[in-house]
């Protein structure tokens, strides 16, 4: 496992070097302060957490949490924001900094807009359909995570604030939260499948916007 981890670190260092070359070239050309740079990860990687050593499997946190950095001098103030984010938010956020209105076909939100959904109620949806796994998950407010494994018909609810490795299943202990997030996940999945199953919808309707705020408290 240590050799795999070292290989991963080496890959990250190589990528960092290539980004550095791009930044240096923009700076040398005097264009760095007029360029929006967005760096993000496609997926995470498990190194033994929960018995996994891979990605593209079940949507556990080690496999789905990625870095997102935006460099936009004068448009994005320096700082760190722990607001729950999905990669579908990147394009609306960048275009928002350039003064463009959110397109109705976007399924993400402008992360820096004043009217973004409240952080503690934000819903993020995850879908995995690979030879290794077939599962969906929804995360509420960066804390509650409900996962449905379609291969084993297993439901799992985790409180990421105290259990980031998702070792304890709280479906039975927190039935109200499980019910709320199950409904949100089922609705999201049904709407996505209903839209993309019929190509003629594409010319008439925008893609369904996922719910970004959970209904009810908890």
Secondary structure by P-SEA (a helix, b strand, c coil): caaaaaaaaaaaaaaaaaaaaaaaaaaaacccccbbbbbbbcbbbbccccccccccccccccccbbbbbbbbccccccccccccccccaaaaaaaaaacccccccccccccccccccccccbbbbbbbbccccccccccccccbbbbbcccccbbbbbccccccccccccccccaaaaaaaaaaaaaaaaaaaaaccccccccccccccccccccccc
